């Protein structure tokens, strides 16, 4: 079944400097790895410290205030791609129902 659908969490990153990275974490569900629906979970800034990487969560309002929401966005297809075949199936079924096929 893992070949047909899956779900999980992922992240995107954007380096603000060599010591600081912006993260966007998201959750997703996909069918055949192509058709995916994703929703963002939140932003965080990770900073390099003498003890390793430290992560500070940011609310969406804080990320928007700093202008970070423009740096990291989920691509349209990754966010809404699953609705394309579902919408196509609805159109086909509705057309068949109206025409009496």
C-alpha positions in Angstrom: 0.0 0.0 0.0 2.9 2.4 0.5 3.2 2.6 -3.3 -0.2 4.1 -3.6 -0.4 6.6 -0.8 1.5 8.0 2.1 1.6 10.8 4.7 4.2 12.4 6.9 6.0 15.6 7.8 8.6 17.5 6.0 10.5 20.8 6.1 11.9 23.4 3.9 14.8 25.6 4.8 16.3 28.9 3.8 19.7 30.0 5.0 19.6 33.5 6.4 23.3 33.4 7.2 25.9 30.7 7.8 24.8 30.7 11.5 21.0 31.0 11.0 18.5 29.0 9.0 14.7 29.6 8.6 12.6 26.4 8.7 9.0 25.8 7.5 7.6 22.5 8.7 4.6 21.0 7.0 2.4 17.9 7.0 1.4 16.1 3.8 -0.7 13.3 2.3 0.0 12.0 -1.2 -1.2 9.6 -3.7 1.4 8.1 -6.1 3.9 10.7 -4.9 2.5 13.1 -7.5 -0.8 14.2 -6.2 -0.2 15.8 -2.8 -2.0 18.0 -0.3 0.1 19.8 2.3 -0.5 22.2 5.1 2.0 24.3 6.9 2.7 23.5 10.6 4.8 26.5 11.5 8.0 28.5 11.2 11.2 28.3 13.3 14.6 29.9 13.3 17.6 27.7 14.0 20.9 29.3 15.2 24.3 27.8 15.5 25.5 27.9 19.1 28.7 26.5 20.7 26.6 23.5 21.8 25.0 22.9 18.4 21.8 24.1 16.7 19.2 25.8 18.8 15.6 26.1 17.4 13.2 28.9 18.3 9.6 28.5 17.0 8.0 31.5 15.3 4.3 32.1 15.1 2.9 32.9 11.6 2.4 36.5 12.6 6.0 36.8 13.8 7.2 35.2 10.5 5.0 37.6 8.5 6.3 40.6 10.5 9.9 39.7 9.7 9.0 39.0 6.1 9.9 35.3 6.3 6.6 34.1 4.8 7.8 35.3 1.4 11.0 33.3 1.7 9.5 29.9 2.3 6.2 28.9 0.7 4.9 25.5 -0.3 4.6 25.3 -4.1 1.1 25.3 -5.4 1.3 21.8 -6.7 2.6 20.4 -3.4 -0.1 22.2 -1.4 -3.2 21.6 -3.6 -2.2 19.0 -6.3 -4.4 16.2 -4.9 -7.5 18.3 -5.7 -6.7 18.4 -9.4 -7.5 14.7 -10.1 -10.4 14.8 -7.6 -11.9 17.8 -9.4 -11.4 16.1 -12.7 -13.2 13.0 -11.4 -16.1 15.1 -10.2 -16.5 16.8 -13.6 -16.4 13.4 -15.4 -19.0 11.9 -13.1 -21.2 15.0 -13.3 -21.0 15.1 -17.1 -21.9 11.4 -17.3 -24.8 11.9 -14.9 -26.2 14.9 -16.9 -25.8 13.3 -20.3 -27.2 10.0 -19.1 -24.2 7.8 -19.8 
